[in-house]
Amino acid sequence: MASQKRTVKRRHVFGVLAAIVLIPPITRVGFLRIKDNPLPPVADPKPVLVDGWLLDESDLEGGEVS
């Protein structure tokens, strides 16, 4: 049996490099799409009008408002 000479072709090298670069982001996007809600929940705002300023109710907890 004759042995075949194996050569590395430029397109094989580019294919491997493309796979190394593209597989992690594609996997990450796929994982995030599988999850129900990838972002943490955000509380609903409770707007309060104080002296012409529209503030959130949580902004009033730490400071003084006249």
C-alpha positions as CSV (number, residue, x, y, z in Angstrom):
1,M,0.0,0.0,0.0
2,A,1.2,3.4,-0.9
3,S,1.1,6.1,1.7
4,Q,-0.5,9.3,0.8
5,K,1.4,12.5,1.4
6,R,-0.7,14.8,3.7
7,T,-0.3,18.5,3.0
8,V,-1.6,21.5,5.0
9,K,-3.5,23.8,2.7
10,R,-4.1,27.4,3.2
11,R,-7.9,27.0,3.3
12,H,-7.6,24.4,6.0
13,V,-5.6,26.8,8.1
14,F,-8.1,29.6,7.6
15,G,-11.0,27.3,8.4
16,V,-9.4,26.2,11.7
17,L,-8.6,29.9,12.6
18,A,-12.2,30.9,11.7
19,A,-13.6,28.1,13.9
20,I,-11.4,29.1,16.8
21,V,-12.5,32.7,16.5
22,L,-16.2,32.2,15.8
23,I,-17.2,29.3,17.9
24,P,-17.0,31.0,21.4
25,P,-19.3,34.0,20.5
26,I,-21.8,31.7,18.7
27,T,-21.9,29.4,21.7
28,R,-22.4,32.4,24.0
29,V,-25.3,33.8,21.9
30,G,-26.9,30.3,21.7
31,F,-26.6,29.9,25.5
32,L,-28.2,33.3,26.2
33,R,-31.1,32.5,23.8
34,I,-31.8,29.3,25.6
35,K,-32.1,31.0,29.0
36,D,-35.6,32.5,29.7
37,N,-34.4,35.9,30.7
38,P,-30.6,36.6,30.4
39,L,-30.9,40.0,32.1
40,P,-31.6,40.6,35.8
41,P,-35.0,42.0,36.6
42,V,-35.2,45.7,37.1
43,A,-37.7,47.3,39.5
44,D,-40.5,49.4,38.1
45,P,-39.7,53.1,38.6
46,K,-41.8,55.1,41.0
47,P,-41.6,58.7,39.8
48,V,-42.0,61.6,42.2
49,L,-42.1,65.3,41.3
50,V,-40.1,67.4,43.7
51,D,-39.6,71.1,43.1
52,G,-39.9,70.7,39.3
53,W,-37.5,67.7,39.3
54,L,-38.8,64.2,38.3
55,L,-37.1,61.8,40.7
56,D,-37.4,58.2,41.5
57,E,-38.8,57.3,45.0
58,S,-35.5,55.5,45.8
59,D,-33.6,58.8,45.2
60,L,-35.4,60.4,48.1
61,E,-34.3,57.7,50.7
62,G,-30.7,58.9,51.2
63,G,-30.9,62.6,50.8
64,E,-32.8,65.6,52.2
65,V,-35.5,67.2,50.2
66,S,-37.1,70.4,51.1
